[in-house]
Amino acid sequence: MVYTLRQFAEMFHTTGHTIRYYTDIGLLPCERDAGNRRVFNEESVNWMQGILCLKGCGASIEGIKEYADLCRLPESEDTLRARYRIILQQREQAYRKVEEAKATAAYMDDKVRHYEAILSGRIPDDTNPEHWNADARPERHA
């Protein structure tokens, strides 16, 4: 199957500008049609899924490009090990993000319970930062 730039961008919930940027820097392969417009195939879909996965882990564009460049080199144990190191680093970043998300969700659960207590009249409203002072400031959670 072949996709236009617009179809491809919509498929990945991004913009045409982003897709053009990725193709311009050689990160995302594409072909050109008779009118010299970018068109994308299933290989492009595979690459974009990989790009988004690495990006979701927090990889920089430069880091993703390094990984992609390694993938395009002739297969060898050295390139395989280099790609493996990058994937290990990104996995570590992904797990860090999971832990941060869990901590944020737990904090928000506490806030929901606190608001429910206020709304039910069990405690006074102490949620407006305008009324806080050094003694009544909530503890910072990071």
N, C-alpha and C positions, 0 to 999 in steps of 0.2 A: 504494500500500500504506500502511496505517496501523499504527503501532506503539504499544504501551503504554509507559509509563515504564520498566517493568522490561525489556521487550524492547529498548528503545532503549539503556538503560544497558548491557545485556549486549552489544549489537552493538558498542559502542565501548569495552568493557572498562573501564567506570567505574561510579560509584555513582549511585543515584537521587538522593542528596543533591546531587551535583555537577550533574546534569541540572536539578534543580529550581532550584538557584542560578543557573545560566545562563539559565533561562527567567525567573526573578524579576527579574534585572537587565536583561532585555531583550536579551540577547546571542543567545539561541537561540529562534527562533519555534516556537510550538506552538499547537495548537487545544485545545478542551475538548470532551469527549463529553457525553452527556445527563446523566451523573452528576457533571459538572464535574471530571472527571479529565483530566489532561494526555494528549494523544495527539499523535503525531509523524508527519509525512508525508515524502515524498521531498525537499521543500524543506528540512525540518529536517535530514535526512541530509546534504544539501549544506552547510548552515551548520555542522553539527558537524564535518564533515571539514575545513572551512576553519579552524575554531576549533582543532582538534587540530594542524593543520599549523603554524599560527602559534605555538601553545603549545609545540610541539616545537622551534621555533627559539629559544625563550626569551622570547617576547613576554609581557608582563604582561597580566592580565585587562583593565586599563585600556587598554592599547595595542590589544588585540584588539577591545575595545568601540569604540574610536575608529575602527578600520578598518570594523567592522560598521556603525556609524552613518554613515560616509561612503558605504558601499554602498547604504544605504537612502535617501540624498538623491537628488533628481532628477539625472540624468546631466548632467554638464558637464565641460568641460576642467579646471576647478579641482578638482573632486572626483576625477577620474581621475588627475590629477597628484599629489594628496595621497595617494591609495591607492598609487600607484606608488612614492612616496617611502617609505612604510611597508614595502612589499614589498622594496625595495632594502635597507633597514635590516635586515629580517628575514633576507634572503638572506645578508647579511654575517655576521650572528650564526650562521646555520646553518653557514657555512663555517668560522667560528671553532670551533664545536663539533666539526666534522669533524676539524680539525687537533688539537684537544685529545684526541679519541678516538684518533686515530692515534698520538699521543705516548704515551697511556696503554697502548695495545695493544703498542707497541714496548717499553715498560718491562716489561710483563707477560711478553713474549717473553723478555726478558733474565732475568727472575726464574725462568721455567720452565727455561731452560738452566742457570741457577745451581743450582736444586734437583736437576736431573738429574745435574749434576756431583757434588753431595753424595751423592745416592742411589747413584751408581755407584762411590763411594769415591775419586774423583779429588781432591777437596778436602774439608777438614773442614767441619762444620756451623757456619756463622757467621751464621745467619739469625734467631736468637733475640735480640730487642732487650734482653732482660734481661742479656745478657752484653756488650753494647756499651759502649765508653768513647769518649772524645773522639777517640782515635787510630784506633779500629777502627770508627767509625760509618760506615755506607754514605753515599755522596754523595747529596744530595737532588736529585731530579729533579722539576721542576715543569712 
